[in-house]
Amino acid sequence: MRLEAGHVPLVPAPILAQASRSPKQVQLHQLLRGCDVVALDEQGAHRVGALLRKSKTRDIADGAVVALAIERKADIRTEDAKGIRKLIVAAGAKVNVVQGRE
């Protein structure tokens, strides 16, 4: 696991908001405690909005994940890579996407 190897996952704040919608997300909440939550500031929000416009998608959380990965040159781990890949292609970026849980 990346945490055990000293890698602290980055999580955009909109992902934390999604996870907080349901008290049934106990495992996800536990994982998020070991992550660095990255705020979505005004400049970041504009980047996400532009990316969503360019990709013709609407998921702000996915847009925030991709924008952060591009900015920080980070990999993305997701259980649903389809929307993520569409955003990456629209951005014209190279981002490694890993499907599934760690």
N, C-alpha and C positions, 0 to 999 in steps of 0.2 A: 504494500500500500504506500502511496506517496507520502502520507503523513509520517509513517514510520521511517521513511527514507529522508525525512527532513524537508520535504517539499510541502509548502503550505498552499492549498488550493485558493484561488481567487474566485470570489462569487460577487457578481454585480448585485446591488441592492434590490432590483426588481425580482430577482430569483428568490431572495429572502421573503419578499412580500408574497410571492406565489406560495411558498412553502408555509407561510403563516396563516393561509386561508383555512387550513384543515388541521384540527388537532390529531388526526389519524396519521400524520406524517412524522411519527416519532423518530424513526431511523434517520430521516432526512434532517430533522431538527438537531439530532445528535451529531451528525456529520458536519452540519453548518457551524457548530460551535468551534470546530477545529480549523475553520477557514478565515481568511481575511475578506471581510465584506467591503466592497469598493462602492463608494457613494456615486450616484448618478447626478453630476452637477449640470449646470446650464449648458456648458460647451459639450459635454458628453451626451446630453439629451438631444442637442442639435445633430450630433454625429449619428445617433441612433435613428432619429427621424429621417435624416437623409438616406441612410441605409435602407430603411423600410420603404421609402418612396422608390428608390432605385430597384429594389427587389420585388416591389409590388406585393409585399407581405404586411402583416399587421401585428405580429407578436412582439411587443416591446421588450419582454424578458429575453427572447431569443436574440433580438437585435442588440440588446445590451451585452449579452454573452459574446457575440461575434465582434462587436466594436471593441470590447475589452481585450479579447484575444488578439485582435489585430494590433492594438496599441501596445500591448505588453509582449507580443511575439510568443504567445502561450498556446498550448494545446487545448482542445475542448473535449471533455468527456460528457457524453449524453446518451440517454436511452432512445432518443428520437432524433436521429441525425438528418432526416429529410429537410426540415425547415432550416436547420443550421447550415447545411450545405448550399441551399438556395441563396442564403444571405452572403455566404463566402464567395460564391460565384459572382453575384451582383457587385460585390466590393472589388472583385478582381484581385483578391488576396490569396496568399498561401497560408492555410491554417490546417494543422493536423487535427482530424476529428477521430476520436476513439469511441466506438459504439459500445454501450453497456456499462455496467457497474464495475468498480474496481474491487 
